[in-house]
Amino acid sequence: MNITHMLVVIDPTSEEEQPDLRRAAKLASNFPQARLTLFLCDYNAALDGGILFDTRGLEQARESLISHHEERLEKLARPLRQAGHSVNVQAVWGKRLDRHILRAVEEHKPDLVLKTTHHHNPIKRLLLTNTDWQLIRHCEVPLWLVKRADEPLADICASVDPLHEADKPAALDLKLIAAARSLSESVNSHMHLVHCYNPLPRTLAFDASIVVDYDTYASDVRKRHEEAFEELASSNDVAEPSRHLLSGYPEEAIPEFVEKRGINLLIMGAVSRSRLDTALIGHTAERLLDDCPCDVMIIKPTGFVDPSKPAD
């Protein structure tokens, strides 16, 4: 993928720690022509008096807060500018972070959005927030969710679905492969291709013919997936050692594969079937993305339009 403009979402609650900015800075060294927009959105209920209680004092306090954030953004931008990169900054006031990020995407037209996932102290894990999931559903450009900003991008993997059992169009698989290959070449990393299938568990095989010969059924399922996966990989010149066919629940098998193989970035596709069905990917993907121990990039099909936008 040719990165020409990155929108980097800055966390207003952290003065120093901005993992997605560190990732963006490393990417900028590989894409020196890329511009960066550092975007920050903040909201404090104490400064929101509502319609009946809004005063000039509250408005001035909000303006002061945004001015402070703009100074912070300029400070964060300084090293990047000194390295020769073009950097713009924008700070806004707003309650719905996801909607303001999407408005910034509409305004600035980046070709990549980077956002840090958040650490939830009670269970000591990096988990996607509600904002992350809204962006996964609605962001029209590739979304890079940063989990391990300091790891080099040595191994990049595209997760594909050659039989389209998740209602994913074939063209999206090609787009994922192209993005993984292009990015791998740009950062000099190793590209992988993974497909995970899950035959009906033996304990759930209620059909008499399947129960009698479950092993043959499982073998047939694997063969069907293997043939489709090999055809997709071969037609896209993916080397055999870089092809990985997994069996099991994707939310378990793929994170385990990522950890074992040392994958640094997992590229996945997401689709929306209608304006009413905005939950692009269900509980399986939710668990997969939360448990995946590496950065994740979500890419939509060509022509995807944010289903939350008003109809024309």
C-alpha positions as CSV (number, residue, x, y, z in Angstrom):
1,M,0.0,0.0,0.0
2,N,1.2,3.5,-0.8
3,I,0.9,5.6,2.3
4,T,0.7,9.3,1.5
5,H,-1.3,10.7,4.5
6,M,-1.6,9.2,8.0
7,L,-4.2,10.4,10.5
8,V,-2.8,9.7,14.0
9,V,-5.3,9.7,16.9
10,I,-3.6,11.2,20.0
11,D,-4.9,10.2,23.4
12,P,-5.7,13.3,25.5
13,T,-5.4,11.4,28.8
14,S,-1.7,10.6,28.3
15,E,1.0,13.3,28.4
16,E,3.8,11.2,27.0
17,E,2.7,7.7,26.0
18,Q,1.4,7.7,22.4
19,P,2.2,4.2,20.9
20,D,0.4,4.9,17.6
21,L,2.5,8.0,17.1
22,R,5.6,6.0,17.6
23,R,4.4,3.5,15.0
24,A,3.5,6.3,12.6
25,A,7.0,7.8,13.0
26,K,8.5,4.5,12.1
27,L,6.2,4.2,9.1
28,A,7.1,7.7,8.0
29,S,10.8,6.7,7.8
30,N,9.7,4.1,5.2
31,F,7.2,6.5,3.5
32,P,9.1,9.9,3.6
33,Q,6.6,11.4,1.2
34,A,3.7,10.8,3.7
35,R,2.0,13.7,5.5
36,L,0.8,13.2,9.0
37,T,-2.2,14.8,10.8
38,L,-2.1,14.5,14.6
39,F,-5.7,14.6,15.7
40,L,-6.9,14.9,19.3
41,C,-10.5,15.0,20.6
42,D,-11.2,15.8,24.3
43,Y,-14.3,16.1,26.4
44,N,-14.8,16.9,30.1
45,A,-18.3,16.7,31.5
46,A,-17.4,19.5,34.0
47,L,-17.0,21.9,31.1
48,D,-20.3,20.9,29.5
49,G,-23.1,22.8,31.2
50,G,-25.7,21.9,28.7
51,I,-28.0,24.3,26.9
52,L,-29.6,25.7,30.1
53,F,-26.4,26.2,32.0
54,D,-23.9,27.1,29.3
55,T,-22.0,30.3,30.1
56,R,-19.2,32.4,28.5
57,G,-17.0,31.1,31.3
58,L,-17.5,27.5,30.3
59,E,-16.8,28.4,26.6
60,Q,-13.6,30.1,27.5
61,A,-12.5,27.1,29.6
62,R,-13.1,24.8,26.7
63,E,-11.2,27.1,24.4
64,S,-8.4,27.1,26.9
65,L,-8.4,23.3,27.1
66,I,-8.2,23.0,23.3
67,S,-5.5,25.6,23.1
68,H,-3.5,23.6,25.6
69,H,-3.9,20.4,23.5
70,E,-2.9,22.3,20.4
71,E,0.4,23.2,22.2
72,R,0.9,19.6,23.1
73,L,0.3,18.5,19.5
74,E,2.8,21.0,18.2
75,K,5.3,19.7,20.7
76,L,4.7,16.1,19.5
77,A,4.9,17.3,15.9
78,R,8.3,19.0,16.3
79,P,10.6,16.0,16.1
80,L,8.8,14.8,13.0
81,R,9.1,18.1,11.3
82,Q,12.7,18.2,12.2
83,A,13.1,14.9,10.5
84,G,11.7,16.4,7.3
85,H,8.1,15.3,7.5
86,S,5.0,17.4,6.9
87,V,2.8,17.5,10.0
88,N,-0.5,19.2,10.6
89,V,-2.3,19.2,14.0
90,Q,-5.9,19.5,15.0
91,A,-7.6,19.5,18.4
92,V,-11.4,19.5,18.9
93,W,-13.9,19.4,21.7
94,G,-16.5,16.6,21.5
95,K,-18.3,13.9,23.4
96,R,-18.3,11.1,20.8
97,L,-14.7,10.3,20.0
98,D,-15.5,7.9,17.2
99,R,-17.8,10.4,15.4
100,H,-15.2,13.1,15.6
101,I,-12.5,10.8,14.2
102,L,-14.8,9.8,11.4
103,R,-15.4,13.5,10.7
104,A,-11.7,14.1,10.6
105,V,-11.3,11.3,8.1
106,E,-13.9,12.9,6.0
107,E,-12.2,16.3,6.3
108,H,-8.6,15.3,5.8
109,K,-8.9,12.3,3.5
110,P,-6.1,10.2,4.9
111,D,-5.3,6.8,3.4
112,L,-4.5,5.3,6.8
113,V,-5.8,5.9,10.4
114,L,-3.7,4.9,13.4
115,K,-5.1,4.5,16.8
116,T,-3.8,2.9,20.0
117,T,-5.8,0.3,21.8
118,H,-6.2,0.8,25.5
119,H,-4.9,-1.1,28.5
120,H,-7.5,-2.3,30.9
121,N,-5.8,-2.6,34.2
122,P,-8.3,-5.0,36.0
123,I,-7.4,-7.9,33.7
124,K,-4.0,-6.7,32.5
125,R,-4.8,-6.9,28.8
126,L,-4.9,-4.7,25.8
127,L,-8.6,-4.6,24.7
128,L,-10.4,-2.8,22.0
129,T,-12.7,0.0,23.3
130,N,-16.2,0.9,22.1
131,T,-14.5,3.6,20.0
132,D,-12.3,1.0,18.3
133,W,-15.3,-1.1,17.4
134,Q,-17.2,1.9,16.0
135,L,-14.2,2.7,13.8
136,I,-13.9,-0.9,12.7
137,R,-17.5,-0.8,11.6
138,H,-17.6,2.7,10.0
139,C,-14.1,3.9,9.0
140,E,-13.9,4.0,5.2
141,V,-10.1,3.9,5.1
142,P,-7.7,1.3,6.5
143,L,-7.6,1.3,10.3
144,W,-4.3,0.4,12.1
145,L,-4.9,-0.6,15.7
146,V,-1.6,-0.3,17.5
147,K,-0.8,-2.8,20.3
148,R,2.9,-3.3,20.2
149,A,4.4,-0.1,18.8
150,D,8.0,-0.9,19.5
151,E,8.1,-4.2,17.6
152,P,9.7,-4.0,14.2
153,L,7.4,-5.0,11.3
154,A,9.4,-8.2,10.5
155,D,6.4,-10.4,9.7
156,I,3.2,-9.2,8.2
157,C,0.2,-11.6,7.7
158,A,-3.0,-11.2,5.7
159,S,-5.9,-13.3,6.9
160,V,-8.1,-14.5,4.0
161,D,-11.3,-16.4,3.4
162,P,-11.1,-18.1,0.0
163,L,-14.5,-19.8,0.3
164,H,-16.1,-16.6,1.5
165,E,-17.9,-18.3,4.3
166,A,-17.9,-15.1,6.3
167,D,-19.8,-13.4,3.4
168,K,-16.6,-11.6,2.3
169,P,-16.3,-10.8,-1.4
170,A,-13.4,-12.4,-3.3
171,A,-12.1,-9.0,-4.3
172,L,-11.4,-8.2,-0.7
173,D,-9.0,-11.1,-0.3
174,L,-7.1,-9.8,-3.2
175,K,-7.0,-6.3,-1.7
176,L,-5.7,-7.8,1.6
177,I,-2.9,-9.7,-0.1
178,A,-1.9,-6.6,-2.2
179,A,-1.8,-4.5,0.9
180,A,0.3,-7.0,2.8
181,R,2.7,-7.5,-0.1
182,S,3.1,-3.8,-0.7
183,L,3.7,-3.0,2.9
184,S,6.1,-5.9,3.3
185,E,8.1,-4.7,0.4
186,S,8.2,-1.1,1.7
187,V,9.4,-2.0,5.2
188,N,11.5,-5.0,4.1
189,S,9.5,-7.7,6.0
190,H,8.3,-11.2,5.5
191,M,4.8,-11.6,4.2
192,H,2.5,-14.5,5.3
193,L,-1.0,-15.7,4.3
194,V,-3.3,-17.4,6.7
195,H,-6.7,-19.1,6.4
196,C,-8.5,-20.7,9.3
197,Y,-11.4,-23.1,8.9
198,N,-13.5,-24.9,11.5
199,P,-15.2,-28.2,10.6
200,L,-18.3,-29.1,12.6
201,P,-17.0,-30.6,15.9
202,R,-17.6,-34.3,16.4
203,T,-19.7,-33.6,19.4
204,L,-22.1,-31.5,17.3
205,A,-22.3,-33.8,14.3
206,F,-25.9,-34.8,14.7
207,D,-26.5,-36.0,11.1
208,A,-26.3,-39.8,11.1
209,S,-24.2,-40.0,8.0
210,I,-21.6,-37.6,9.5
211,V,-21.5,-39.4,12.8
212,V,-20.9,-42.8,11.1
213,D,-17.9,-41.4,9.1
214,Y,-16.9,-38.2,10.8
215,D,-13.2,-38.6,9.8
216,T,-14.1,-38.7,6.1
217,Y,-16.3,-35.7,6.6
218,A,-13.5,-33.8,8.3
219,S,-11.0,-34.8,5.6
220,D,-13.4,-33.6,2.9
221,V,-13.8,-30.2,4.6
222,R,-10.1,-29.8,5.0
223,K,-9.5,-30.8,1.3
224,R,-12.0,-28.2,0.1
225,H,-10.5,-25.4,2.2
226,E,-7.0,-26.5,1.3
227,E,-7.6,-26.5,-2.4
228,A,-9.3,-23.1,-2.3
229,F,-6.5,-21.6,-0.2
230,E,-3.7,-23.1,-2.3
231,E,-5.3,-21.8,-5.5
232,L,-5.6,-18.3,-4.0
233,A,-2.0,-18.3,-2.7
234,S,-0.6,-19.7,-6.0
235,S,-2.4,-17.2,-8.2
236,N,-1.0,-14.4,-6.0
237,D,2.6,-15.8,-6.0
238,V,2.7,-16.5,-2.2
239,A,5.6,-18.8,-1.4
240,E,4.6,-22.1,0.0
241,P,6.5,-21.6,3.3
242,S,4.5,-18.5,3.8
243,R,1.1,-20.2,3.5
244,H,-0.6,-21.2,6.7
245,L,-3.8,-23.3,6.8
246,L,-5.2,-23.5,10.3
247,S,-8.0,-25.7,11.7
248,G,-10.1,-24.7,14.7
249,Y,-12.0,-21.8,16.1
250,P,-10.5,-18.6,14.5
251,E,-10.6,-16.6,17.7
252,E,-8.3,-19.3,19.3
253,A,-6.2,-20.6,16.4
254,I,-5.3,-17.2,14.8
255,P,-4.0,-15.5,18.0
256,E,-2.1,-18.7,18.8
257,F,-0.5,-18.7,15.3
258,V,0.3,-15.0,15.6
259,E,2.1,-15.5,18.9
260,K,3.9,-18.7,17.7
261,R,5.1,-17.3,14.4
262,G,6.0,-13.8,15.8
263,I,3.6,-11.9,13.5
264,N,3.8,-8.2,14.0
265,L,0.9,-7.0,12.0
266,L,-2.3,-9.0,11.1
267,I,-4.3,-7.6,8.2
268,M,-8.0,-8.5,8.1
269,G,-11.0,-7.6,6.1
270,A,-14.4,-6.4,7.3
271,V,-17.7,-6.1,5.5
272,S,-21.1,-4.7,6.1
273,R,-24.1,-6.3,4.4
274,S,-26.6,-3.4,4.8
275,R,-27.2,-0.1,6.5
276,L,-29.1,-1.8,9.3
277,D,-26.5,-4.5,9.8
278,T,-23.6,-2.4,11.0
279,A,-22.0,-5.0,13.2
280,L,-19.4,-5.9,10.6
281,I,-18.0,-8.8,12.4
282,G,-19.5,-10.6,15.4
283,H,-18.4,-12.1,18.6
284,T,-15.8,-14.4,16.9
285,A,-13.9,-11.4,15.4
286,E,-14.4,-9.4,18.6
287,R,-12.6,-12.2,20.6
288,L,-10.0,-12.6,17.9
289,L,-9.1,-9.0,17.7
290,D,-9.0,-8.6,21.5
291,D,-6.8,-11.7,21.9
292,C,-4.5,-11.1,18.9
293,P,-1.1,-10.2,20.5
294,C,0.0,-7.9,17.7
295,D,-1.0,-4.8,15.7
296,V,-4.1,-5.3,13.6
297,M,-5.1,-3.5,10.4
298,I,-8.7,-3.5,9.2
299,I,-9.4,-3.0,5.5
300,K,-12.8,-2.5,3.9
301,P,-13.9,-3.6,0.4
302,T,-13.3,-1.1,-2.4
303,G,-16.3,1.2,-2.6
304,F,-17.2,0.8,1.1
305,V,-19.4,3.7,2.4
306,D,-19.8,4.3,6.1
307,P,-23.3,2.8,6.8
308,S,-23.9,5.4,9.5
309,K,-23.9,8.2,7.1
310,P,-27.2,9.8,6.2
311,A,-28.7,8.4,3.0
312,D,-28.5,10.7,0.0
